Amino acid sequence: MNNFEWHNPVRLVFGKGTISRLSQLVPPGANIMVTWGGGSVRKNGVWDQVMKALSGRKYADFGGIEANPQYSTLMRAVGIARKGKTGFLLAVGGGSVLDGTKFIAAALKFPGAEPWDILDKEAEVGNALPLGAVLTLPATGSEMNGNAVISRAETRQKKAFGSAKVMPVFSILDPETTYSLSPRQTANGIVDTMVHVFEQYLTKDVGNPLNERIAEAVLKTTVENGLKVFGSPGDYGIRANLMWSATMALNGLIGVNAAHDWTSHGIGHELTALYGIDHGQSLAVVAPNVMRYKKAQKMAMLARYARNVWGISGGKDEAAALAGMDRTVEFWNGLGVKTRLADYGIGEADFGMIAERLCGAGGKLGENGDIGKDDVVNILEMCL
């Protein structure tokens, strides 16, 4: 193994009834802004639990953060937070609400005139307002990392940033809050969890067998419980396993001393920005074709994935690898997630623009830095 460091200061509070812990976790005396999304938390009882825990505290709330959080929406929140002298942010919802809240936290302390520079120009996040989270949709792992992805409708862009400054002070994960998720939301979360692991595991063997086995455990747990959850959406054990798997997939642990890809996410973000398809849907389209396109370079890990996650035995590595890819697509289709661009009415008109935005001026993607503009177009053509 190579030398490495891993820092993750997030305090995670997991289990039934843990929303009541907010009264001890939120700093006393802080002016709080509670952020939320489309309103499901007000219908499923989560909001009432949060308000009970915050009884007697001074707070404002800001709702309407989109599934792909929009820069314009978040900047409205920034203005309200400044006016109200907000001292602490509390995100209540899924990964998109938490991502948006991370950006609000960074923008409130950003010294420049244009906070979009954090995303577009990779401007440093020197400071950020502290934030906490009550997670209700397992998918992004945002509850235990410093990453966020933000969209800007007027430029049809979706960009990511990462900073330890926007890691949550704490995150509360109560699996019971996920009982009311729709099948589509649940399925998207399963895909997102799996592709997060793929980006760090289906790359190349760097001599880190422990983390590779942890990655396989996350994948196996996600698959096993993903096969069960639609028949038993109110089963606490199933929901708890899916929630914990999503957190483990992107809290940094399995990425330590690993070769990272992130091509599927890069292309997927462009598809979401341009066509509005769900993030999980975009990944289900792109990831299998990144595997196929880079099969030769990823062969050893693709074969290992097929054997250790799907139980495919015998045969040569290539046969196993192909079988594992097929099983992945079959599994996602079985969850109701489509895996072709044609399924969403998307053609090739924007392929060149996507490639230019991802790899302009000689940029390269992939764990080997060998995926350029022509490769992105080729991958997208395979997705049709």
BADODO-304411 format. One record per residue (C-alpha): y, z, x; residue in three letters. Coordinates in Angstrom, 1 decimal. Layout:
REM residues N
+--------+--------+--------+------+
|     yy |     zz |     xx | type |
+--------+--------+--------+------+
|      Y |      Z |      X |  ALA |
...
+--------+--------+--------+------+
//
This chain:
REM residues 384
+--------+--------+--------+------+
|     yy |     zz |     xx | type |
+--------+--------+--------+------+
|    0.0 |    0.0 |    0.0 |  MET |
|    3.6 |   -0.7 |    1.1 |  ASN |
|    6.3 |    2.0 |    1.3 |  ASN |
|    8.1 |    2.5 |   -2.1 |  PHE |
|   10.2 |    4.9 |   -4.1 |  GLU |
|   10.1 |    5.6 |   -7.9 |  TRP |
|   12.7 |    7.5 |   -9.8 |  HIS |
|   12.5 |    8.3 |  -13.5 |  ASN |
|   14.5 |   11.3 |  -14.7 |  PRO |
|   14.0 |   10.7 |  -18.5 |  VAL |
|   12.9 |   13.8 |  -20.4 |  ARG |
|   10.3 |   12.6 |  -22.9 |  LEU |
|    9.5 |   14.7 |  -26.0 |  VAL |
|    6.4 |   13.3 |  -27.8 |  PHE |
|    4.6 |   14.3 |  -31.0 |  GLY |
|    4.9 |   15.3 |  -34.7 |  LYS |
|    8.0 |   17.1 |  -35.8 |  GLY |
|    9.8 |   16.7 |  -32.5 |  THR |
|   13.0 |   15.4 |  -34.1 |  ILE |
|   13.8 |   19.0 |  -34.8 |  SER |
|   14.2 |   19.5 |  -31.1 |  ARG |
|   17.5 |   17.6 |  -31.2 |  LEU |
|   19.3 |   20.9 |  -31.8 |  SER |
|   18.3 |   22.1 |  -28.4 |  GLN |
|   18.5 |   18.7 |  -26.5 |  LEU |
|   22.0 |   17.4 |  -27.5 |  VAL |
|   24.7 |   19.1 |  -25.4 |  PRO |
|   26.5 |   21.8 |  -27.4 |  PRO |
|   30.1 |   21.1 |  -28.2 |  GLY |
|   29.8 |   17.3 |  -27.5 |  ALA |
|   31.4 |   14.8 |  -29.8 |  ASN |
|   28.4 |   12.7 |  -30.8 |  ILE |
|   28.2 |    9.1 |  -31.9 |  MET |
|   24.9 |    8.4 |  -33.6 |  VAL |
|   23.9 |    4.7 |  -33.4 |  THR |
|   21.4 |    2.9 |  -35.7 |  TRP |
|   20.4 |   -0.5 |  -36.8 |  GLY |
|   19.7 |   -2.2 |  -40.1 |  GLY |
|   19.2 |    0.9 |  -42.2 |  GLY |
|   15.4 |    1.6 |  -42.2 |  SER |
|   16.0 |    5.0 |  -40.6 |  VAL |
|   18.0 |    6.0 |  -43.8 |  ARG |
|   15.1 |    5.0 |  -46.0 |  LYS |
|   12.1 |    6.4 |  -44.2 |  ASN |
|   13.3 |   10.0 |  -43.8 |  GLY |
|   14.2 |    9.8 |  -40.1 |  VAL |
|   17.9 |   10.0 |  -40.8 |  TRP |
|   17.5 |   13.1 |  -42.8 |  ASP |
|   15.5 |   14.8 |  -40.0 |  GLN |
|   18.2 |   13.8 |  -37.5 |  VAL |
|   21.0 |   15.2 |  -39.7 |  MET |
|   19.2 |   18.4 |  -40.3 |  LYS |
|   18.7 |   18.9 |  -36.6 |  ALA |
|   22.4 |   18.2 |  -35.9 |  LEU |
|   23.6 |   20.4 |  -38.7 |  SER |
|   27.0 |   21.9 |  -37.8 |  GLY |
|   27.6 |   19.4 |  -35.0 |  ARG |
|   30.6 |   17.1 |  -34.9 |  LYS |
|   29.4 |   13.5 |  -35.1 |  TYR |
|   30.3 |   10.0 |  -36.1 |  ALA |
|   27.9 |    7.2 |  -36.8 |  ASP |
|   27.8 |    3.5 |  -36.1 |  PHE |
|   25.3 |    1.4 |  -37.8 |  GLY |
|   24.5 |   -2.3 |  -38.0 |  GLY |
|   23.2 |   -2.9 |  -34.4 |  ILE |
|   21.1 |   -6.1 |  -34.7 |  GLU |
|   17.5 |   -6.7 |  -33.7 |  ALA |
|   19.1 |   -8.7 |  -30.8 |  ASN |
|   22.1 |   -6.5 |  -30.2 |  PRO |
|   25.3 |   -8.5 |  -30.2 |  GLN |
|   28.1 |   -8.1 |  -27.7 |  TYR |
|   30.8 |   -8.2 |  -30.4 |  SER |
|   29.1 |   -5.5 |  -32.5 |  THR |
|   28.7 |   -3.2 |  -29.5 |  LEU |
|   32.3 |   -3.7 |  -28.4 |  MET |
|   33.4 |   -2.5 |  -31.9 |  ARG |
|   31.3 |    0.6 |  -31.3 |  ALA |
|   33.0 |    1.0 |  -27.9 |  VAL |
|   36.5 |    1.0 |  -29.6 |  GLY |
|   35.4 |    3.5 |  -32.2 |  ILE |
|   33.9 |    5.8 |  -29.5 |  ALA |
|   37.0 |    5.7 |  -27.4 |  ARG |
|   39.2 |    6.5 |  -30.4 |  LYS |
|   37.0 |    9.4 |  -31.3 |  GLY |
|   36.6 |   10.7 |  -27.8 |  LYS |
|   32.9 |   10.5 |  -28.0 |  THR |
|   31.1 |   12.5 |  -25.3 |  GLY |
|   27.4 |   11.8 |  -26.1 |  PHE |
|   25.6 |    8.9 |  -27.7 |  LEU |
|   22.4 |    9.3 |  -29.7 |  LEU |
|   20.4 |    6.1 |  -30.5 |  ALA |
|   18.2 |    6.4 |  -33.6 |  VAL |
|   15.9 |    3.4 |  -34.1 |  GLY |
|   14.0 |    0.8 |  -32.1 |  GLY |
|   14.4 |   -0.7 |  -28.6 |  GLY |
|   17.3 |   -2.9 |  -29.7 |  SER |
|   19.3 |    0.1 |  -30.9 |  VAL |
|   18.6 |    1.8 |  -27.7 |  LEU |
|   19.5 |   -1.2 |  -25.6 |  ASP |
|   22.7 |   -1.6 |  -27.5 |  GLY |
|   23.5 |    2.0 |  -27.0 |  THR |
|   22.9 |    1.7 |  -23.3 |  LYS |
|   25.5 |   -1.1 |  -23.1 |  PHE |
|   28.0 |    1.0 |  -25.1 |  ILE |
|   27.4 |    3.9 |  -22.7 |  ALA |
|   28.1 |    1.6 |  -19.7 |  ALA |
|   31.0 |   -0.3 |  -21.3 |  ALA |
|   32.8 |    3.0 |  -22.1 |  LEU |
|   33.0 |    3.8 |  -18.4 |  LYS |
|   33.4 |    0.3 |  -17.1 |  PHE |
|   36.7 |    0.0 |  -15.1 |  PRO |
|   37.1 |   -3.8 |  -15.5 |  GLY |
|   38.7 |   -5.7 |  -18.3 |  ALA |
|   35.5 |   -7.5 |  -19.5 |  GLU |
|   32.4 |   -5.4 |  -19.9 |  PRO |
|   30.4 |   -8.6 |  -20.4 |  TRP |
|   30.6 |   -8.9 |  -16.6 |  ASP |
|   27.9 |   -6.2 |  -16.4 |  ILE |
|   25.5 |   -8.8 |  -17.8 |  LEU |
|   27.0 |  -12.1 |  -16.8 |  ASP |
|   28.2 |  -11.3 |  -13.3 |  LYS |
|   25.8 |   -8.3 |  -12.6 |  GLU |
|   28.9 |   -6.0 |  -12.1 |  ALA |
|   27.9 |   -2.6 |  -11.0 |  GLU |
|   27.5 |    0.2 |  -13.5 |  VAL |
|   29.2 |    3.0 |  -11.6 |  GLY |
|   29.1 |    5.5 |  -14.4 |  ASN |
|   28.1 |    5.7 |  -18.0 |  ALA |
|   28.3 |    8.1 |  -21.0 |  LEU |
|   25.2 |   10.2 |  -21.4 |  PRO |
|   22.8 |    9.2 |  -24.2 |  LEU |
|   19.6 |   10.3 |  -25.9 |  GLY |
|   17.2 |    8.6 |  -28.2 |  ALA |
|   15.0 |    9.0 |  -31.3 |  VAL |
|   12.6 |    6.1 |  -31.0 |  LEU |
|   11.1 |    4.6 |  -34.2 |  THR |
|    9.6 |    1.3 |  -33.0 |  LEU |
|    7.4 |    1.2 |  -29.9 |  PRO |
|    7.8 |   -2.1 |  -28.0 |  ALA |
|   10.5 |   -2.3 |  -25.3 |  THR |
|    9.9 |    0.8 |  -23.3 |  GLY |
|   13.7 |    1.3 |  -23.4 |  SER |
|   13.2 |    5.0 |  -24.1 |  GLU |
|   12.0 |    5.6 |  -20.5 |  MET |
|   13.9 |    3.1 |  -18.4 |  ASN |
|   17.4 |    1.9 |  -17.5 |  GLY |
|   17.0 |   -1.6 |  -18.8 |  ASN |
|   18.8 |   -3.4 |  -21.7 |  ALA |
|   19.1 |   -6.9 |  -23.1 |  VAL |
|   22.2 |   -8.0 |  -25.0 |  ILE |
|   23.0 |  -11.2 |  -26.8 |  SER |
|   26.3 |  -13.1 |  -27.3 |  ARG |
|   26.3 |  -15.4 |  -30.3 |  ALA |
|   29.4 |  -17.4 |  -29.4 |  GLU |
|   27.9 |  -18.5 |  -26.0 |  THR |
|   24.2 |  -18.5 |  -27.3 |  ARG |
|   23.3 |  -16.2 |  -24.4 |  GLN |
|   20.9 |  -13.4 |  -24.0 |  LYS |
|   21.2 |  -11.4 |  -20.8 |  LYS |
|   19.7 |   -8.3 |  -19.3 |  ALA |
|   21.0 |   -5.5 |  -17.1 |  PHE |
|   19.5 |   -2.5 |  -15.5 |  GLY |
|   20.9 |    0.8 |  -14.1 |  SER |
|   19.7 |    4.3 |  -13.6 |  ALA |
|   23.1 |    5.4 |  -15.0 |  LYS |
|   22.0 |    4.4 |  -18.6 |  VAL |
|   18.6 |    6.0 |  -18.5 |  MET |
|   18.4 |    8.4 |  -21.6 |  PRO |
|   18.8 |   12.1 |  -20.8 |  VAL |
|   16.0 |   12.6 |  -23.3 |  PHE |
|   13.9 |   10.5 |  -25.7 |  SER |
|   12.1 |   11.8 |  -28.7 |  ILE |
|    8.9 |    9.9 |  -29.8 |  LEU |
|    7.4 |   11.0 |  -33.1 |  ASP |
|    4.6 |    8.6 |  -34.0 |  PRO |
|    5.0 |    9.5 |  -37.7 |  GLU |
|    8.3 |    7.6 |  -37.6 |  THR |
|    6.4 |    4.3 |  -37.1 |  THR |
|    4.3 |    4.5 |  -40.3 |  TYR |
|    6.8 |    2.5 |  -42.3 |  SER |
|    7.1 |   -0.4 |  -39.8 |  LEU |
|    6.3 |   -3.8 |  -41.3 |  SER |
|    3.2 |   -5.7 |  -40.0 |  PRO |
|    5.6 |   -8.2 |  -38.3 |  ARG |
|    7.4 |   -5.4 |  -36.4 |  GLN |
|    4.1 |   -3.8 |  -35.4 |  THR |
|    2.7 |   -7.0 |  -34.2 |  ALA |
|    5.8 |   -7.9 |  -32.2 |  ASN |
|    5.7 |   -4.5 |  -30.6 |  GLY |
|    2.0 |   -5.0 |  -29.5 |  ILE |
|    2.8 |   -8.4 |  -28.0 |  VAL |
|    5.9 |   -7.0 |  -26.2 |  ASP |
|    3.9 |   -4.2 |  -24.8 |  THR |
|    1.2 |   -6.5 |  -23.4 |  MET |
|    3.6 |   -9.0 |  -21.9 |  VAL |
|    5.5 |   -6.2 |  -20.1 |  HIS |
|    2.2 |   -5.3 |  -18.4 |  VAL |
|    1.4 |   -8.9 |  -17.7 |  PHE |
|    4.7 |   -9.4 |  -15.9 |  GLU |
|    3.7 |   -6.6 |  -13.4 |  GLN |
|    0.0 |   -7.0 |  -13.3 |  TYR |
|   -1.0 |  -10.7 |  -13.8 |  LEU |
|    0.7 |  -11.6 |  -10.5 |  THR |
|   -1.2 |  -11.0 |   -7.2 |  LYS |
|   -3.2 |   -8.2 |   -5.8 |  ASP |
|   -1.0 |   -6.1 |   -3.5 |  VAL |
|   -3.6 |   -3.5 |   -2.7 |  GLY |
|   -2.7 |   -1.0 |   -5.4 |  ASN |
|   -5.9 |   -0.4 |   -7.3 |  PRO |
|   -4.7 |    2.7 |   -9.1 |  LEU |
|   -1.8 |    1.0 |  -10.7 |  ASN |
|   -3.9 |   -2.0 |  -11.6 |  GLU |
|   -6.4 |    0.2 |  -13.4 |  ARG |
|   -3.5 |    2.0 |  -15.2 |  ILE |
|   -2.2 |   -1.4 |  -16.3 |  ALA |
|   -5.7 |   -2.3 |  -17.6 |  GLU |
|   -5.9 |    1.0 |  -19.4 |  ALA |
|   -2.6 |    0.3 |  -21.2 |  VAL |
|   -3.8 |   -3.2 |  -22.2 |  LEU |
|   -7.2 |   -2.0 |  -23.4 |  LYS |
|   -5.6 |    0.8 |  -25.4 |  THR |
|   -3.1 |   -1.5 |  -26.9 |  THR |
|   -5.8 |   -4.1 |  -27.9 |  VAL |
|   -8.1 |   -1.5 |  -29.3 |  GLU |
|   -5.5 |    0.2 |  -31.5 |  ASN |
|   -3.8 |   -3.1 |  -32.3 |  GLY |
|   -7.1 |   -4.2 |  -33.9 |  LEU |
|   -7.1 |   -1.0 |  -36.1 |  LYS |
|   -3.5 |   -0.4 |  -37.0 |  VAL |
|   -3.2 |   -2.9 |  -39.9 |  PHE |
|   -6.2 |   -1.4 |  -41.6 |  GLY |
|   -4.9 |    2.2 |  -41.1 |  SER |
|   -1.0 |    2.0 |  -40.8 |  PRO |
|   -0.7 |    5.7 |  -41.5 |  GLY |
|   -3.2 |    6.9 |  -38.9 |  ASP |
|   -1.4 |    9.2 |  -36.5 |  TYR |
|   -3.8 |    8.7 |  -33.6 |  GLY |
|   -3.5 |    4.9 |  -33.8 |  ILE |
|    0.2 |    5.0 |  -34.0 |  ARG |
|    0.5 |    7.6 |  -31.2 |  ALA |
|   -1.7 |    5.5 |  -28.9 |  ASN |
|    0.4 |    2.3 |  -29.5 |  LEU |
|    3.7 |    4.3 |  -29.0 |  MET |
|    2.5 |    5.8 |  -25.7 |  TRP |
|    1.2 |    2.5 |  -24.5 |  SER |
|    4.5 |    0.8 |  -25.1 |  ALA |
|    6.3 |    3.5 |  -23.1 |  THR |
|    3.8 |    3.4 |  -20.2 |  MET |
|    4.1 |   -0.4 |  -20.1 |  ALA |
|    7.7 |   -0.4 |  -18.9 |  LEU |
|    8.6 |    3.1 |  -17.6 |  ASN |
|    8.3 |    1.8 |  -14.0 |  GLY |
|    5.0 |    3.4 |  -13.1 |  LEU |
|    2.7 |    0.3 |  -13.1 |  ILE |
|    5.5 |   -1.7 |  -11.5 |  GLY |
|    5.6 |    0.5 |   -8.4 |  VAL |
|    4.6 |   -1.5 |   -5.3 |  ASN |
|    3.7 |   -4.4 |   -7.6 |  ALA |
|    4.6 |   -8.1 |   -7.5 |  ALA |
|    6.8 |   -8.8 |  -10.5 |  HIS |
|    7.0 |  -12.1 |  -12.4 |  ASP |
|    9.3 |  -12.0 |  -15.5 |  TRP |
|    9.2 |  -15.7 |  -16.1 |  THR |
|    7.9 |  -15.3 |  -19.6 |  SER |
|   10.7 |  -12.9 |  -20.4 |  HIS |
|   13.4 |  -15.2 |  -18.9 |  GLY |
|   12.3 |  -18.2 |  -20.9 |  ILE |
|   11.6 |  -16.0 |  -24.0 |  GLY |
|   15.2 |  -14.6 |  -23.9 |  HIS |
|   16.5 |  -18.2 |  -23.9 |  GLU |
|   14.4 |  -19.1 |  -27.0 |  LEU |
|   15.6 |  -16.1 |  -28.9 |  THR |
|   19.2 |  -16.8 |  -27.9 |  ALA |
|   19.1 |  -20.4 |  -29.0 |  LEU |
|   16.8 |  -20.3 |  -32.0 |  TYR |
|   16.8 |  -16.7 |  -33.2 |  GLY |
|   13.1 |  -16.2 |  -33.1 |  ILE |
|   11.9 |  -12.6 |  -32.6 |  ASP |
|   11.5 |  -11.4 |  -29.0 |  HIS |
|    7.8 |  -10.7 |  -29.5 |  GLY |
|    7.3 |  -14.2 |  -31.0 |  GLN |
|    9.0 |  -15.9 |  -28.0 |  SER |
|    6.7 |  -14.0 |  -25.6 |  LEU |
|    3.6 |  -14.9 |  -27.5 |  ALA |
|    4.6 |  -18.6 |  -27.2 |  VAL |
|    5.6 |  -18.6 |  -23.5 |  VAL |
|    3.3 |  -16.0 |  -21.8 |  ALA |
|    0.0 |  -17.8 |  -22.3 |  PRO |
|    1.5 |  -21.0 |  -20.9 |  ASN |
|    2.9 |  -19.3 |  -17.9 |  VAL |
|   -0.6 |  -18.1 |  -17.2 |  MET |
|   -2.0 |  -21.6 |  -17.6 |  ARG |
|    0.7 |  -23.2 |  -15.5 |  TYR |
|    0.3 |  -20.8 |  -12.6 |  LYS |
|   -3.4 |  -20.3 |  -13.0 |  LYS |
|   -4.2 |  -21.2 |   -9.4 |  ALA |
|   -1.8 |  -18.6 |   -8.0 |  GLN |
|   -2.8 |  -16.0 |  -10.5 |  LYS |
|   -6.5 |  -16.7 |  -10.6 |  MET |
|   -7.8 |  -13.4 |   -9.1 |  ALA |
|   -5.8 |  -11.2 |  -11.5 |  MET |
|   -6.4 |  -13.5 |  -14.5 |  LEU |
|  -10.2 |  -13.2 |  -13.9 |  ALA |
|   -9.9 |   -9.5 |  -13.4 |  ARG |
|   -7.9 |   -9.1 |  -16.6 |  TYR |
|  -10.5 |  -11.1 |  -18.5 |  ALA |
|  -13.4 |   -9.0 |  -17.2 |  ARG |
|  -11.8 |   -5.5 |  -17.3 |  ASN |
|   -9.8 |   -5.8 |  -20.5 |  VAL |
|  -11.8 |   -8.3 |  -22.7 |  TRP |
|  -15.2 |   -7.6 |  -21.2 |  GLY |
|  -15.9 |  -11.2 |  -20.3 |  ILE |
|  -18.9 |  -11.2 |  -17.9 |  SER |
|  -20.5 |  -13.7 |  -15.6 |  GLY |
|  -19.3 |  -17.1 |  -14.5 |  GLY |
|  -16.8 |  -18.2 |  -12.0 |  LYS |
|  -13.3 |  -16.8 |  -11.8 |  ASP |
|  -11.8 |  -19.9 |  -13.4 |  GLU |
|  -14.1 |  -19.8 |  -16.4 |  ALA |
|  -13.4 |  -16.1 |  -16.9 |  ALA |
|   -9.6 |  -16.6 |  -16.5 |  ALA |
|   -9.6 |  -19.4 |  -19.1 |  LEU |
|  -11.7 |  -17.2 |  -21.5 |  ALA |
|   -9.3 |  -14.3 |  -21.1 |  GLY |
|   -6.3 |  -16.5 |  -21.9 |  MET |
|   -8.0 |  -17.8 |  -25.0 |  ASP |
|   -8.9 |  -14.3 |  -26.2 |  ARG |
|   -5.3 |  -13.2 |  -25.7 |  THR |
|   -4.0 |  -16.1 |  -28.0 |  VAL |
|   -6.8 |  -15.4 |  -30.5 |  GLU |
|   -5.8 |  -11.7 |  -30.6 |  PHE |
|   -2.1 |  -12.4 |  -31.2 |  TRP |
|   -2.9 |  -15.1 |  -33.8 |  ASN |
|   -5.1 |  -12.5 |  -35.5 |  GLY |
|   -2.1 |  -10.1 |  -35.6 |  LEU |
|   -0.2 |  -12.9 |  -37.5 |  GLY |
|    1.9 |  -13.9 |  -34.5 |  VAL |
|    2.2 |  -17.7 |  -33.9 |  LYS |
|    1.9 |  -19.0 |  -30.4 |  THR |
|    3.3 |  -22.6 |  -30.4 |  ARG |
|    6.9 |  -23.7 |  -30.5 |  LEU |
|    6.0 |  -26.2 |  -33.2 |  ALA |
|    5.1 |  -23.3 |  -35.4 |  ASP |
|    8.8 |  -22.3 |  -35.4 |  TYR |
|   10.1 |  -25.9 |  -35.8 |  GLY |
|   11.3 |  -26.0 |  -32.2 |  ILE |
|   11.3 |  -29.2 |  -30.2 |  GLY |
|   12.2 |  -30.2 |  -26.7 |  GLU |
|   15.9 |  -31.0 |  -27.2 |  ALA |
|   17.1 |  -27.9 |  -25.3 |  ASP |
|   14.5 |  -27.7 |  -22.6 |  PHE |
|   16.7 |  -29.1 |  -19.9 |  GLY |
|   19.5 |  -26.7 |  -20.8 |  MET |
|   17.1 |  -23.7 |  -20.7 |  ILE |
|   15.9 |  -24.7 |  -17.3 |  ALA |
|   19.5 |  -25.1 |  -16.0 |  GLU |
|   20.5 |  -21.7 |  -17.4 |  ARG |
|   17.6 |  -20.0 |  -15.7 |  LEU |
|   17.4 |  -21.9 |  -12.5 |  CYS |
|   20.7 |  -23.5 |  -11.9 |  GLY |
|   22.0 |  -23.8 |   -8.4 |  ALA |
|   18.6 |  -23.6 |   -6.9 |  GLY |
|   17.4 |  -20.4 |   -8.6 |  GLY |
|   13.7 |  -19.6 |   -8.7 |  LYS |
|   11.5 |  -17.5 |  -11.0 |  LEU |
|    8.1 |  -15.9 |  -10.6 |  GLY |
|    6.4 |  -13.4 |   -8.3 |  GLU |
|    6.3 |  -16.1 |   -5.5 |  ASN |
|    9.8 |  -17.5 |   -6.2 |  GLY |
|    8.3 |  -20.9 |   -6.8 |  ASP |
|    9.2 |  -21.7 |  -10.4 |  ILE |
|   12.3 |  -24.0 |  -10.6 |  GLY |
|   13.9 |  -26.1 |  -13.2 |  LYS |
|   11.2 |  -28.8 |  -13.4 |  ASP |
|    8.6 |  -26.0 |  -13.7 |  ASP |
|   10.4 |  -24.4 |  -16.6 |  VAL |
|   10.6 |  -27.7 |  -18.4 |  VAL |
|    6.8 |  -28.2 |  -17.8 |  ASN |
|    6.0 |  -24.8 |  -19.1 |  ILE |
|    8.1 |  -25.4 |  -22.2 |  LEU |
|    6.4 |  -28.7 |  -22.8 |  GLU |
|    3.0 |  -26.8 |  -22.7 |  MET |
|    4.4 |  -24.5 |  -25.4 |  CYS |
|    4.9 |  -27.3 |  -27.9 |  LEU |
+--------+--------+--------+------+
//
